Amino acid sequence: MKRILAIYIVVLMLGGLCGCTSYEEANNNQQIWKEYDAYNEAQDGAAEPDEYLINDDKDNKEDDEEDSTNPLEGDSIDLTDMSGTMIYSTVYNMMLSPKDYVGKEITMYGEFAVYTDKEEKASEYYSCIIKDATACCAQGLEFVLKGEHTYPDDYPEVGEQIVVKGTFDVYDEKGYDFCRLVDAELIEE
């Protein structure tokens, strides 16, 4: 009898987990994965770029072709024009494959943060923290402002929303590689 009761409780708990996604969210997720797969096929040469365009309206075809370019290609990446999920994913990818981004000009929006190295009291690191779409996870990118600046006089308050633009760089410190934006500037919103 105890086994049957335990099985019944487990089935109820699993059934509760299955109901966490609404029908609309499930359909939206399926559509996103279809678009993602179609885009990857086009990038691999298996399909022409026009084949993965979602909008079938022929009057807007020229606009769609312009919008279908990859925003991560080129010499600059503007994270301020992307969705929350895309921003977080791009910054995560920068941390995962930093050499792919070295030399690119990055513009990003996020929360200002300061870290002081406890071992070296004079070392302060300034960063822009980006949260994902649900604001449960965060990814940060250090930046070094162009010119001479002193903290806290020339910097925003901790937690303030900022837009920072700079050149992506990788540097070695104590045997570890770190990413940052160099020659950065804070842009007024």
C-alpha positions as CSV (number, residue, x, y, z in Angstrom):
1,M,0.0,0.0,0.0
2,K,2.9,2.4,0.8
3,R,4.4,1.7,-2.6
4,I,1.2,2.5,-4.4
5,L,0.8,5.7,-2.4
6,A,4.4,6.7,-3.1
7,I,4.0,6.0,-6.9
8,Y,0.7,8.0,-6.8
9,I,2.5,11.0,-5.2
10,V,5.4,10.8,-7.7
11,V,2.9,10.8,-10.6
12,L,1.1,13.8,-9.2
13,M,4.3,15.7,-8.8
14,L,5.5,14.9,-12.4
15,G,2.1,15.8,-13.7
16,G,2.4,19.2,-12.0
17,L,5.7,19.8,-13.8
18,C,4.2,19.1,-17.1
19,G,1.7,21.9,-16.8
20,C,4.2,24.7,-16.3
21,T,4.2,25.9,-19.9
22,S,1.1,27.5,-21.5
23,Y,-0.1,26.4,-24.9
24,E,1.0,29.8,-26.4
25,E,4.5,29.5,-24.9
26,A,4.9,26.0,-26.3
27,N,3.8,27.1,-29.8
28,N,6.1,30.1,-29.6
29,N,9.1,27.9,-28.5
30,Q,8.4,25.5,-31.4
31,Q,8.3,28.5,-33.9
32,I,11.6,29.9,-32.5
33,W,13.3,26.5,-32.9
34,K,12.0,26.2,-36.5
35,E,13.4,29.6,-37.3
36,Y,16.7,28.7,-35.6
37,D,17.0,25.4,-37.5
38,A,16.2,27.2,-40.8
39,Y,18.7,29.9,-40.1
40,N,21.5,27.4,-39.3
41,E,20.7,25.4,-42.5
42,A,21.0,28.6,-44.5
43,Q,24.3,29.4,-42.9
44,D,25.6,25.9,-43.6
45,G,24.8,26.4,-47.3
46,A,22.0,23.8,-47.3
47,A,19.4,26.4,-48.1
48,E,19.4,29.8,-49.7
49,P,19.0,32.8,-47.3
50,D,15.5,33.6,-48.7
51,E,14.2,30.2,-47.7
52,Y,14.3,31.0,-44.0
53,L,12.5,34.3,-44.1
54,I,9.3,33.9,-42.0
55,N,7.3,36.8,-43.5
56,D,5.9,35.7,-46.8
57,D,4.5,39.2,-47.7
58,K,6.1,39.9,-51.1
59,D,5.8,43.7,-50.6
60,N,8.1,43.5,-47.6
61,K,10.6,41.0,-49.1
62,E,13.4,43.6,-49.6
63,D,13.0,44.8,-45.9
64,D,13.2,41.2,-44.7
65,E,16.3,40.5,-46.7
66,E,18.1,43.4,-45.1
67,D,16.9,42.3,-41.6
68,S,18.0,38.7,-42.2
69,T,21.7,39.5,-41.9
70,N,23.5,38.2,-38.9
71,P,24.0,41.1,-36.4
72,L,27.1,39.4,-35.0
73,E,29.0,39.7,-38.2
74,G,31.1,42.7,-39.1
75,D,33.4,44.9,-37.1
76,S,30.9,46.2,-34.6
77,I,28.1,44.6,-32.5
78,D,25.4,46.7,-31.0
79,L,23.8,44.8,-28.1
80,T,21.4,47.6,-27.4
81,D,19.3,46.7,-30.5
82,M,18.9,43.0,-29.5
83,S,16.3,41.2,-27.4
84,G,17.2,40.3,-23.8
85,T,17.8,36.7,-24.7
86,M,20.0,37.5,-27.6
87,I,22.0,40.0,-25.6
88,Y,22.6,37.5,-22.8
89,S,23.5,34.8,-25.3
90,T,25.9,37.0,-27.2
91,V,27.8,38.0,-24.0
92,Y,27.9,34.4,-22.9
93,N,29.4,33.5,-26.2
94,M,31.9,36.2,-25.9
95,M,33.1,34.6,-22.6
96,L,33.0,31.1,-24.2
97,S,34.8,32.0,-27.5
98,P,36.5,35.4,-26.8
99,K,39.0,35.2,-29.7
100,D,36.1,35.4,-32.2
101,Y,35.3,38.9,-30.9
102,V,38.8,40.5,-30.4
103,G,39.0,43.8,-32.2
104,K,35.2,44.2,-32.6
105,E,33.6,47.4,-31.4
106,I,30.9,46.4,-28.8
107,T,28.1,48.7,-27.6
108,M,26.2,47.4,-24.6
109,Y,23.5,48.4,-22.1
110,G,23.5,47.2,-18.5
111,E,24.1,47.9,-14.8
112,F,27.4,49.5,-13.7
113,A,29.4,47.5,-11.2
114,V,32.8,47.8,-9.5
115,Y,35.0,45.0,-8.2
116,T,38.0,45.6,-6.0
117,D,40.6,42.9,-5.9
118,K,41.2,42.0,-2.2
119,E,44.8,40.8,-2.9
120,E,45.8,44.0,-4.7
121,K,43.9,46.8,-3.1
122,A,44.8,49.2,-5.9
123,S,43.1,47.0,-8.5
124,E,39.6,48.0,-9.4
125,Y,37.6,46.6,-12.2
126,Y,34.6,48.4,-13.8
127,S,32.0,46.4,-15.6
128,C,28.6,46.4,-17.3
129,I,26.4,43.7,-16.0
130,I,23.7,42.3,-18.4
131,K,20.8,40.2,-17.1
132,D,19.0,37.7,-19.2
133,A,15.3,38.1,-20.2
134,T,14.0,36.7,-16.9
135,A,16.6,38.7,-14.9
136,C,17.6,35.5,-13.0
137,C,21.1,35.2,-14.5
138,A,23.7,37.8,-15.2
139,Q,26.8,38.1,-17.3
140,G,29.3,41.0,-17.0
141,L,31.9,42.5,-19.2
142,E,34.8,44.6,-17.8
143,F,35.6,47.9,-19.5
144,V,38.5,50.4,-19.3
145,L,37.6,54.0,-20.1
146,K,39.7,55.9,-22.6
147,G,41.9,58.5,-21.0
148,E,42.6,59.2,-17.3
149,H,39.7,58.7,-14.9
150,T,39.4,58.4,-11.2
151,Y,36.8,56.4,-9.3
152,P,34.2,57.4,-8.1
153,D,34.4,61.0,-9.6
154,D,34.4,60.0,-13.2
155,Y,32.1,57.0,-13.0
156,P,28.4,56.4,-12.5
157,E,26.9,55.1,-9.2
158,V,27.0,51.3,-8.7
159,G,23.7,49.9,-10.0
160,E,23.1,52.7,-12.4
161,Q,22.0,51.8,-15.9
162,I,24.8,52.6,-18.5
163,V,25.6,52.3,-22.2
164,V,29.2,51.6,-22.8
165,K,31.0,51.3,-26.2
166,G,34.5,50.0,-26.6
167,T,36.8,47.5,-28.4
168,F,36.7,43.9,-27.3
169,D,40.0,42.6,-26.0
170,V,41.4,39.6,-24.2
171,Y,44.3,40.0,-21.6
172,D,46.2,37.7,-19.4
173,E,46.4,38.2,-15.6
174,K,47.9,35.7,-13.2
175,G,47.8,33.0,-15.9
176,Y,44.1,33.5,-16.7
177,D,42.5,35.1,-19.8
178,F,40.0,37.8,-19.1
179,C,37.8,39.8,-21.5
180,R,37.2,43.5,-21.5
181,L,36.3,46.5,-23.6
182,V,39.3,48.9,-24.0
183,D,39.2,52.5,-25.1
184,A,35.7,52.5,-23.8
185,E,33.4,55.5,-23.4
186,L,30.2,55.9,-21.5
187,I,27.4,57.1,-23.9
188,E,24.6,59.3,-22.7
189,E,21.2,57.7,-23.2
